Every structure is written in structure tokens, then in C-alpha cells.
């Protein structure tokens, strides 16, 4: 239910306001820059059995840090950021359980289904996560998938037919609500509700979560399909709203309850 993260920028673990990743250094807003290496976080998640966390490379210069994290927990973490057909197998060989892909399968704002097909045929459906991170345009109530560090709008809306089609080619979805990412001001409940209703696959939501109640709410509203990432609010990322140990304890409690109800 809780999926941890390791966001990398310039080779360091950071928590960044998603909308500030414009590519211009003066725009970047980082809430937290860790003095600890990526490996430290991977080892922590391994200790607590938190599988399925995502290592995201936000731009160039993060490959070594990503490889260090994957080496610390082979098979326990997913990796994304600049992944394409040619390098995806190497990242899996480096220890990633899945590769996370967005920008490479889009060209000129359109999804390239042939590229997606080739990628799935090369690495297998069970090793691929599609990043459907999205934003609203301001003049449309729909959510549009964004690429290139969440700055470029595509023509693809988050809607049932699209999720159903994409679900045939991957194992999971990762969805950052980019407009609230890193702000710790609350989740995008509308987007979470849409994912819970429409997604044919497990999906991990990230963006704005800032309390233990958020995990409980997603567990209840997600029907067992929606996982939650909490980043900037966590004490291990400099936050003051959520203690990491408390979150792990609640996650285990909710998992035990779900297992009991499933019997």
C-alpha cells in the first residue's frame, strides 16, 4: 500500500516541487537535499520490506546514484527517468524489478504504440511500469499525461479507454499528480477516485500526501488497487508531518487487515 521513493537530482536524493522542474536552474524549488546517499534509503526500505518503491532520475547525472540504490536491494525497487528500448534491459540487469517509462513512448504529444509494443516484447509485460503522471491544463477539467519532467503536455487524457488499452502492455501504472507534487498540501482526491474506478491494474499515486490519514484514505477509497507514495512530509526527507516508523507500522497494520478480509 505504501510505496517509498528515491528521487534523484544532480546525483543527490532530493524532494522537489514537481511544477518547478522546468529545466531552468532558477526555477527549481527543492524542499530537501539529503546528506545521505541513495543506498542508505534503499537499505532502509529493504530492512522494512517495502517492495515496489520507485527510484526516479530527474535529469542527467543520476545514473551512478540510481545504480547504487538498485545494488543495495536487487529486485526490490523500480527505476525510471530516461528509460528507453536500448537501456531498459541494462537497468533490469542492474537490479531493478521494473523499469518505469513515459517520455520515450511519446512523440510530438502522441503515444507511439509501436514503440510501446517493442518495449514490452523486449523486456516483458511484467517488468514494465508506465508513468502516467499528469496535470490539468487550466481550461479543461480532464487530466492530461505530461512528459519531460512533467513540463510537456501530451494529447492523452486519463480516461477509462486509455487505461484499459495501456493495461495490456504493462504491469502497473505510476501517477504523479504533478501540480501538487512536493507541496505537502493534500492529495488530489479527484484523480485518486478516477484511478480507483478506471484502472485495470495496480496504480501508485504520488503527490501532496502529508499525513497518516492519507494512507488510510487511499486504502479505503482505492479498493486495494491504489498504492500511495509519501515523500516530502516524511521525517527521513526533512518533513515534520509524518514519522517514517509510524508510516511503516500503519502500512503493516492495513496489510494485515486486508489479508484477513480477503480470507
C-alpha positions as CSV (number, residue, x, y, z in Angstrom):
1,X,0.0,0.0,0.0
2,X,2.8,2.4,0.9
3,X,5.4,2.7,-1.9
4,X,8.6,4.6,-1.0
5,X,10.6,6.8,-3.3
6,X,14.1,7.9,-4.0
7,X,14.0,11.0,-6.2
8,X,17.4,11.9,-7.7
9,X,18.5,15.2,-9.0
10,X,22.2,16.1,-9.8
11,X,23.2,12.8,-8.2
12,X,21.6,13.6,-4.8
13,X,18.4,12.5,-3.1
14,X,16.0,15.4,-3.1
15,X,12.4,16.3,-2.7
16,X,11.4,18.8,-5.4
17,X,8.2,20.7,-6.2
18,X,7.2,18.9,-9.4
19,X,6.0,22.0,-11.3
20,X,9.4,23.7,-10.8
21,X,11.3,21.2,-13.0
22,X,11.3,23.5,-16.0
23,X,15.0,22.9,-16.8
24,X,15.9,26.4,-15.7
25,X,18.1,26.3,-12.5
26,X,16.5,29.5,-11.2
27,X,13.0,27.9,-11.2
28,X,13.9,24.8,-9.2
29,X,12.4,24.5,-5.8
30,X,13.8,21.8,-3.6
31,X,12.3,21.2,-0.1
32,X,15.0,18.8,0.9
33,X,18.5,17.7,-0.2
34,X,19.7,14.7,1.7
35,X,23.2,14.4,3.0
36,X,22.7,10.6,2.8
37,X,23.4,8.6,-0.4
38,X,20.7,6.8,-2.3
39,X,22.0,3.5,-1.0
40,X,21.0,4.4,2.6
41,X,17.4,4.8,1.6
42,X,17.4,1.6,-0.4
43,X,18.8,-0.3,2.6
44,X,16.1,1.2,4.8
45,X,13.3,0.1,2.6
46,X,14.9,-3.3,2.3
47,X,15.0,-3.6,6.1
48,X,11.3,-2.8,6.3
49,X,10.3,-5.0,3.3
50,X,8.8,-2.1,1.3
51,X,8.9,-3.5,-2.1
52,X,8.0,-1.6,-5.3
53,X,9.4,1.8,-4.4
54,X,10.5,3.9,-7.3
55,X,13.9,5.4,-8.0
56,X,13.4,8.4,-10.3
57,X,16.2,10.1,-12.1
58,X,15.2,13.7,-12.6
59,X,17.5,14.7,-15.4
60,X,21.1,13.6,-16.2
61,X,23.9,12.9,-13.8
62,X,21.9,10.5,-11.6
63,X,22.8,7.1,-13.1
64,X,25.5,6.2,-10.6
65,X,23.2,7.1,-7.6
66,X,20.4,5.0,-9.2
67,X,22.7,2.0,-9.7
68,X,23.9,2.2,-6.1
69,X,20.3,2.1,-4.8
70,X,19.4,-0.9,-7.1
71,X,22.6,-2.7,-6.0
72,X,21.6,-2.3,-2.3
73,X,18.3,-4.1,-2.9
74,X,18.2,-6.1,-6.1
75,X,14.7,-6.8,-7.2
76,X,13.1,-4.6,-4.6
77,X,13.0,-1.2,-6.5
78,X,11.7,0.1,-9.8
79,X,13.7,2.7,-11.8
80,X,12.6,5.5,-14.1
81,X,13.9,8.6,-15.8
82,X,15.3,8.5,-19.3
83,X,14.5,4.8,-19.8
84,X,14.1,3.6,-23.4
85,X,14.3,0.4,-25.5
86,X,18.1,0.4,-25.7
87,X,18.9,0.9,-22.0
88,X,15.9,-0.8,-20.3
89,X,17.5,-4.3,-20.3
90,X,20.6,-3.0,-18.7
91,X,18.6,-1.3,-15.9
92,X,16.9,-4.6,-15.2
93,X,20.3,-6.4,-15.1
94,X,21.4,-3.7,-12.6
95,X,18.8,-4.9,-10.2
96,X,15.5,-3.1,-11.0
97,X,12.4,-5.1,-10.6
98,X,10.7,-2.9,-13.2
99,X,11.6,0.0,-15.5
100,X,9.3,3.0,-15.5
101,X,8.8,4.7,-18.8
102,X,6.9,7.8,-20.0
103,X,8.6,10.2,-22.4
104,X,10.2,7.7,-24.7
105,X,6.8,6.2,-25.8
106,X,5.5,9.7,-26.7
107,X,6.5,11.6,-29.9
108,X,5.1,15.0,-30.6
109,X,2.5,14.7,-28.0
110,X,1.1,11.4,-29.3
111,X,1.6,7.9,-27.9
112,X,3.7,5.7,-30.2
113,X,2.0,2.4,-29.8
114,X,4.7,0.7,-31.9
115,X,7.4,1.8,-29.5
116,X,5.4,0.6,-26.6
117,X,4.9,-2.8,-28.3
118,X,8.6,-3.2,-29.0
119,X,9.5,-2.3,-25.4
120,X,7.0,-4.8,-24.0
121,X,8.2,-7.6,-26.3
122,X,11.8,-6.9,-25.4
123,X,11.6,-6.9,-21.6
124,X,8.2,-8.5,-20.9
125,X,4.9,-7.0,-19.7
126,X,5.7,-8.0,-16.0
127,X,8.8,-5.8,-16.0
128,X,7.3,-2.6,-17.2
129,X,5.6,0.3,-15.3
130,X,4.0,3.1,-17.3
131,X,4.4,6.6,-15.8
132,X,1.1,8.4,-16.4
133,X,1.9,11.5,-14.4
134,X,-0.5,14.2,-15.3
135,X,-1.6,17.8,-14.9
136,X,-4.7,19.9,-15.7
137,X,-4.3,22.4,-18.4
138,X,-6.2,25.1,-16.7
139,X,-9.0,25.3,-19.2
140,X,-10.0,21.6,-19.1
141,X,-11.2,19.6,-16.1
142,X,-9.5,16.5,-17.5
143,X,-6.0,15.3,-16.6
144,X,-3.5,15.1,-19.4
145,X,-0.4,13.0,-19.3
146,X,2.8,15.1,-19.1
147,X,6.3,14.1,-20.1
148,X,9.8,15.6,-20.0
149,X,10.0,16.0,-16.2
150,X,6.2,16.9,-16.2
151,X,6.7,20.0,-18.4
152,X,5.3,18.9,-21.7
153,X,1.6,18.2,-22.1
154,X,0.6,15.3,-24.4
155,X,-2.7,14.9,-26.1
156,X,-3.6,11.9,-23.9
157,X,-6.3,12.2,-21.3
158,X,-6.6,10.0,-18.2
159,X,-9.8,8.1,-19.1
160,X,-11.1,4.5,-18.9
161,X,-10.5,3.5,-22.5
162,X,-6.9,4.7,-22.5
163,X,-6.1,2.9,-19.2
164,X,-7.7,-0.3,-20.5
165,X,-5.6,-0.2,-23.6
166,X,-2.3,0.6,-21.8
167,X,-3.0,-2.0,-19.2
168,X,-2.5,-4.7,-21.9
169,X,1.2,-3.7,-22.2
170,X,2.4,-3.2,-18.7
171,X,2.3,-4.5,-15.1
172,X,1.5,-1.3,-13.2
173,X,0.9,2.5,-13.5
174,X,2.8,5.2,-11.7
175,X,0.9,8.5,-11.5
176,X,2.4,11.7,-10.1
177,X,-0.1,14.5,-9.6
178,X,2.5,17.0,-10.8
179,X,0.5,20.1,-9.8
180,X,0.6,19.1,-6.1
181,X,3.8,17.1,-6.1
182,X,6.2,18.2,-3.3
183,X,3.8,20.7,-1.8
184,X,2.5,18.6,1.2
185,X,-0.8,20.4,1.0
186,X,-3.1,17.5,0.4
187,X,-3.7,14.8,-2.2
188,X,-5.6,15.2,-5.5
189,X,-8.6,13.2,-4.4
190,X,-10.4,13.6,-7.7
191,X,-7.5,11.9,-9.5
192,X,-7.3,9.1,-6.9
193,X,-11.0,8.5,-7.3
194,X,-10.6,8.2,-11.1
195,X,-7.8,5.8,-10.8
196,X,-9.7,3.6,-8.4
197,X,-12.7,3.5,-10.7
198,X,-10.9,3.2,-14.1
199,X,-7.5,1.5,-13.7
200,X,-7.4,-2.2,-14.7
201,X,-4.0,-2.6,-13.0
202,X,-2.5,-1.6,-9.6
203,X,-1.5,2.0,-9.6
204,X,0.8,4.0,-7.4
205,X,-0.3,7.6,-6.7
206,X,2.2,10.3,-5.6
207,X,1.6,14.0,-4.8
208,X,0.6,16.0,-1.8
209,X,0.2,13.3,0.8
210,X,1.1,14.7,4.2
211,X,-0.5,12.6,7.0
212,X,-1.0,9.0,8.1
213,X,-4.7,9.5,7.4
214,X,-3.9,9.9,3.8
215,X,-2.7,6.3,3.6
216,X,-5.9,5.1,5.4
217,X,-8.0,7.1,3.0
218,X,-6.3,5.7,-0.1
219,X,-6.5,2.2,1.3
220,X,-10.2,2.7,1.8
221,X,-11.0,4.5,-1.5
222,X,-8.6,2.6,-3.7
223,X,-10.2,-0.8,-3.3
224,X,-6.9,-2.5,-2.9
225,X,-5.6,-1.2,-6.3
226,X,-4.1,2.1,-5.4
227,X,-0.7,2.4,-3.6
228,X,0.5,5.6,-2.1
229,X,3.8,7.4,-2.1
230,X,4.5,9.9,0.7
231,X,7.7,11.9,0.2
232,X,8.2,15.5,1.4
233,X,6.1,15.1,4.5
234,X,8.3,12.3,5.8
235,X,10.9,12.9,8.5
236,X,13.5,11.0,6.5
237,X,13.1,13.7,3.8
238,X,13.2,16.6,6.3
239,X,9.4,16.7,6.8
240,X,7.7,17.2,10.1
241,X,4.3,15.8,9.4
242,X,4.8,12.0,9.2
243,X,7.3,9.8,11.1
244,X,8.7,7.1,8.8
245,X,8.4,4.5,11.5
246,X,4.8,5.3,12.2
247,X,4.0,5.0,8.5
248,X,5.7,1.6,8.2
249,X,3.7,0.4,11.3
250,X,0.4,1.6,9.8
251,X,1.2,0.1,6.5
252,X,1.7,-3.3,8.1
253,X,-1.5,-3.0,10.1
254,X,-3.5,-2.1,7.0
255,X,-1.9,-5.0,5.1
256,X,-2.8,-7.4,7.9
257,X,-6.4,-6.2,7.8
258,X,-6.6,-6.6,4.1
259,X,-5.2,-10.1,4.3
260,X,-7.8,-11.0,7.0
261,X,-10.7,-9.7,5.0
262,X,-9.6,-11.5,1.9
263,X,-9.8,-14.9,3.6
